Amino acid sequence: MDIGIGLLRLVPLILAFYIPALIGMAIWSERGEAYRVKALLWFAIGFGLIVAVLVMFTGASGSEMAAILGLSVFQFGVALVLAALTVYKLAD
């Protein structure tokens, strides 16, 4: 039961990360080689701002900040996988 609750706590940030991931993946896959830099900027700015706001609101110490960043990387990965599946399914 605790594992299920822990997983449900990850969902809001995954959904927040999904928006820049979806835009970045759409630019990455549909526009070609010249737009890869723009897609990388979407990833960096989108995810960076979300993590910065999260750290700022939690007021975390150094070790807590490292845990938040580690968890955010996991959530970022899940959002990228979901966005990639969405973009490639829409393209077919």
Biotite code that builds the C-alpha atoms (Angstrom):
import biotite.structure as struc

atoms = struc.array([
    struc.Atom([0.000, 0.000, 0.000], chain_id="A", res_id=1, res_name="MET", atom_name="CA", element="C"),
    struc.Atom([2.831, 2.411, 0.847], chain_id="A", res_id=2, res_name="ASP", atom_name="CA", element="C"),
    struc.Atom([4.490, 1.702, -2.492], chain_id="A", res_id=3, res_name="ILE", atom_name="CA", element="C"),
    struc.Atom([1.286, 2.622, -4.332], chain_id="A", res_id=4, res_name="GLY", atom_name="CA", element="C"),
    struc.Atom([0.973, 5.863, -2.399], chain_id="A", res_id=5, res_name="ILE", atom_name="CA", element="C"),
    struc.Atom([4.633, 6.665, -3.067], chain_id="A", res_id=6, res_name="GLY", atom_name="CA", element="C"),
    struc.Atom([4.115, 6.123, -6.794], chain_id="A", res_id=7, res_name="LEU", atom_name="CA", element="C"),
    struc.Atom([1.003, 8.295, -6.821], chain_id="A", res_id=8, res_name="LEU", atom_name="CA", element="C"),
    struc.Atom([3.017, 11.141, -5.296], chain_id="A", res_id=9, res_name="ARG", atom_name="CA", element="C"),
    struc.Atom([5.270, 11.089, -8.378], chain_id="A", res_id=10, res_name="LEU", atom_name="CA", element="C"),
    struc.Atom([2.408, 11.635, -10.843], chain_id="A", res_id=11, res_name="VAL", atom_name="CA", element="C"),
    struc.Atom([1.930, 15.447, -10.528], chain_id="A", res_id=12, res_name="PRO", atom_name="CA", element="C"),
    struc.Atom([5.543, 16.242, -11.415], chain_id="A", res_id=13, res_name="LEU", atom_name="CA", element="C"),
    struc.Atom([5.552, 13.651, -14.188], chain_id="A", res_id=14, res_name="ILE", atom_name="CA", element="C"),
    struc.Atom([2.564, 15.475, -15.671], chain_id="A", res_id=15, res_name="LEU", atom_name="CA", element="C"),
    struc.Atom([4.327, 18.822, -15.259], chain_id="A", res_id=16, res_name="ALA", atom_name="CA", element="C"),
    struc.Atom([7.448, 17.432, -16.949], chain_id="A", res_id=17, res_name="PHE", atom_name="CA", element="C"),
    struc.Atom([5.294, 15.933, -19.712], chain_id="A", res_id=18, res_name="TYR", atom_name="CA", element="C"),
    struc.Atom([4.465, 19.318, -21.271], chain_id="A", res_id=19, res_name="ILE", atom_name="CA", element="C"),
    struc.Atom([8.034, 20.418, -22.134], chain_id="A", res_id=20, res_name="PRO", atom_name="CA", element="C"),
    struc.Atom([8.886, 16.798, -22.974], chain_id="A", res_id=21, res_name="ALA", atom_name="CA", element="C"),
    struc.Atom([6.025, 16.590, -25.461], chain_id="A", res_id=22, res_name="LEU", atom_name="CA", element="C"),
    struc.Atom([6.913, 19.892, -27.139], chain_id="A", res_id=23, res_name="ILE", atom_name="CA", element="C"),
    struc.Atom([10.610, 18.978, -27.259], chain_id="A", res_id=24, res_name="GLY", atom_name="CA", element="C"),
    struc.Atom([9.948, 15.498, -28.653], chain_id="A", res_id=25, res_name="MET", atom_name="CA", element="C"),
    struc.Atom([7.609, 16.887, -31.312], chain_id="A", res_id=26, res_name="ALA", atom_name="CA", element="C"),
    struc.Atom([10.249, 19.391, -32.426], chain_id="A", res_id=27, res_name="ILE", atom_name="CA", element="C"),
    struc.Atom([12.975, 16.731, -32.254], chain_id="A", res_id=28, res_name="TRP", atom_name="CA", element="C"),
    struc.Atom([11.149, 14.163, -34.382], chain_id="A", res_id=29, res_name="SER", atom_name="CA", element="C"),
    struc.Atom([9.185, 16.218, -36.870], chain_id="A", res_id=30, res_name="GLU", atom_name="CA", element="C"),
    struc.Atom([11.443, 19.106, -37.811], chain_id="A", res_id=31, res_name="ARG", atom_name="CA", element="C"),
    struc.Atom([14.742, 17.409, -38.603], chain_id="A", res_id=32, res_name="GLY", atom_name="CA", element="C"),
    struc.Atom([18.369, 18.016, -37.719], chain_id="A", res_id=33, res_name="GLU", atom_name="CA", element="C"),
    struc.Atom([18.329, 21.822, -37.670], chain_id="A", res_id=34, res_name="ALA", atom_name="CA", element="C"),
    struc.Atom([15.773, 21.939, -34.854], chain_id="A", res_id=35, res_name="TYR", atom_name="CA", element="C"),
    struc.Atom([17.628, 19.670, -32.412], chain_id="A", res_id=36, res_name="ARG", atom_name="CA", element="C"),
    struc.Atom([19.111, 22.677, -30.600], chain_id="A", res_id=37, res_name="VAL", atom_name="CA", element="C"),
    struc.Atom([15.647, 24.172, -30.165], chain_id="A", res_id=38, res_name="LYS", atom_name="CA", element="C"),
    struc.Atom([14.366, 20.862, -28.798], chain_id="A", res_id=39, res_name="ALA", atom_name="CA", element="C"),
    struc.Atom([17.285, 20.654, -26.355], chain_id="A", res_id=40, res_name="LEU", atom_name="CA", element="C"),
    struc.Atom([16.510, 24.191, -25.188], chain_id="A", res_id=41, res_name="LEU", atom_name="CA", element="C"),
    struc.Atom([12.891, 23.161, -24.550], chain_id="A", res_id=42, res_name="TRP", atom_name="CA", element="C"),
    struc.Atom([14.127, 20.247, -22.458], chain_id="A", res_id=43, res_name="PHE", atom_name="CA", element="C"),
    struc.Atom([16.698, 22.269, -20.512], chain_id="A", res_id=44, res_name="ALA", atom_name="CA", element="C"),
    struc.Atom([14.585, 25.350, -19.852], chain_id="A", res_id=45, res_name="ILE", atom_name="CA", element="C"),
    struc.Atom([11.347, 23.462, -19.189], chain_id="A", res_id=46, res_name="GLY", atom_name="CA", element="C"),
    struc.Atom([12.808, 20.899, -16.830], chain_id="A", res_id=47, res_name="PHE", atom_name="CA", element="C"),
    struc.Atom([15.218, 23.370, -15.258], chain_id="A", res_id=48, res_name="GLY", atom_name="CA", element="C"),
    struc.Atom([12.468, 25.821, -14.373], chain_id="A", res_id=49, res_name="LEU", atom_name="CA", element="C"),
    struc.Atom([10.241, 23.126, -12.893], chain_id="A", res_id=50, res_name="ILE", atom_name="CA", element="C"),
    struc.Atom([13.058, 21.726, -10.753], chain_id="A", res_id=51, res_name="VAL", atom_name="CA", element="C"),
    struc.Atom([14.167, 25.229, -9.703], chain_id="A", res_id=52, res_name="ALA", atom_name="CA", element="C"),
    struc.Atom([10.650, 26.112, -8.567], chain_id="A", res_id=53, res_name="VAL", atom_name="CA", element="C"),
    struc.Atom([10.352, 22.792, -6.735], chain_id="A", res_id=54, res_name="LEU", atom_name="CA", element="C"),
    struc.Atom([13.634, 23.329, -4.879], chain_id="A", res_id=55, res_name="VAL", atom_name="CA", element="C"),
    struc.Atom([12.738, 26.939, -4.115], chain_id="A", res_id=56, res_name="MET", atom_name="CA", element="C"),
    struc.Atom([9.343, 26.056, -2.636], chain_id="A", res_id=57, res_name="PHE", atom_name="CA", element="C"),
    struc.Atom([10.638, 23.179, -0.549], chain_id="A", res_id=58, res_name="THR", atom_name="CA", element="C"),
    struc.Atom([13.552, 25.160, 0.910], chain_id="A", res_id=59, res_name="GLY", atom_name="CA", element="C"),
    struc.Atom([15.645, 22.011, 0.858], chain_id="A", res_id=60, res_name="ALA", atom_name="CA", element="C"),
    struc.Atom([19.068, 21.584, 2.382], chain_id="A", res_id=61, res_name="SER", atom_name="CA", element="C"),
    struc.Atom([21.983, 20.186, 0.386], chain_id="A", res_id=62, res_name="GLY", atom_name="CA", element="C"),
    struc.Atom([21.194, 16.511, 0.915], chain_id="A", res_id=63, res_name="SER", atom_name="CA", element="C"),
    struc.Atom([17.467, 17.043, 0.395], chain_id="A", res_id=64, res_name="GLU", atom_name="CA", element="C"),
    struc.Atom([18.205, 18.971, -2.791], chain_id="A", res_id=65, res_name="MET", atom_name="CA", element="C"),
    struc.Atom([20.244, 16.045, -4.106], chain_id="A", res_id=66, res_name="ALA", atom_name="CA", element="C"),
    struc.Atom([17.350, 13.689, -3.375], chain_id="A", res_id=67, res_name="ALA", atom_name="CA", element="C"),
    struc.Atom([14.912, 16.044, -5.123], chain_id="A", res_id=68, res_name="ILE", atom_name="CA", element="C"),
    struc.Atom([17.183, 16.275, -8.164], chain_id="A", res_id=69, res_name="LEU", atom_name="CA", element="C"),
    struc.Atom([17.584, 12.492, -8.298], chain_id="A", res_id=70, res_name="GLY", atom_name="CA", element="C"),
    struc.Atom([13.856, 11.935, -8.104], chain_id="A", res_id=71, res_name="LEU", atom_name="CA", element="C"),
    struc.Atom([13.288, 14.652, -10.699], chain_id="A", res_id=72, res_name="SER", atom_name="CA", element="C"),
    struc.Atom([15.655, 12.912, -13.112], chain_id="A", res_id=73, res_name="VAL", atom_name="CA", element="C"),
    struc.Atom([13.572, 9.748, -12.752], chain_id="A", res_id=74, res_name="PHE", atom_name="CA", element="C"),
    struc.Atom([10.348, 11.698, -13.334], chain_id="A", res_id=75, res_name="GLN", atom_name="CA", element="C"),
    struc.Atom([11.966, 13.466, -16.281], chain_id="A", res_id=76, res_name="PHE", atom_name="CA", element="C"),
    struc.Atom([12.803, 10.088, -17.808], chain_id="A", res_id=77, res_name="GLY", atom_name="CA", element="C"),
    struc.Atom([9.269, 8.795, -17.387], chain_id="A", res_id=78, res_name="VAL", atom_name="CA", element="C"),
    struc.Atom([7.874, 11.975, -18.956], chain_id="A", res_id=79, res_name="ALA", atom_name="CA", element="C"),
    struc.Atom([10.267, 11.643, -21.902], chain_id="A", res_id=80, res_name="LEU", atom_name="CA", element="C"),
    struc.Atom([9.232, 8.044, -22.490], chain_id="A", res_id=81, res_name="VAL", atom_name="CA", element="C"),
    struc.Atom([5.540, 8.971, -22.366], chain_id="A", res_id=82, res_name="LEU", atom_name="CA", element="C"),
    struc.Atom([6.097, 11.937, -24.681], chain_id="A", res_id=83, res_name="ALA", atom_name="CA", element="C"),
    struc.Atom([8.094, 9.828, -27.138], chain_id="A", res_id=84, res_name="ALA", atom_name="CA", element="C"),
    struc.Atom([5.344, 7.213, -27.225], chain_id="A", res_id=85, res_name="LEU", atom_name="CA", element="C"),
    struc.Atom([2.740, 9.914, -27.762], chain_id="A", res_id=86, res_name="THR", atom_name="CA", element="C"),
    struc.Atom([4.658, 11.670, -30.534], chain_id="A", res_id=87, res_name="VAL", atom_name="CA", element="C"),
    struc.Atom([5.521, 8.493, -32.402], chain_id="A", res_id=88, res_name="TYR", atom_name="CA", element="C"),
    struc.Atom([1.979, 7.121, -32.101], chain_id="A", res_id=89, res_name="LYS", atom_name="CA", element="C"),
    struc.Atom([0.557, 10.402, -33.446], chain_id="A", res_id=90, res_name="LEU", atom_name="CA", element="C"),
    struc.Atom([3.050, 10.379, -36.322], chain_id="A", res_id=91, res_name="ALA", atom_name="CA", element="C"),
    struc.Atom([1.933, 6.917, -37.469], chain_id="A", res_id=92, res_name="ASP", atom_name="CA", element="C"),
])
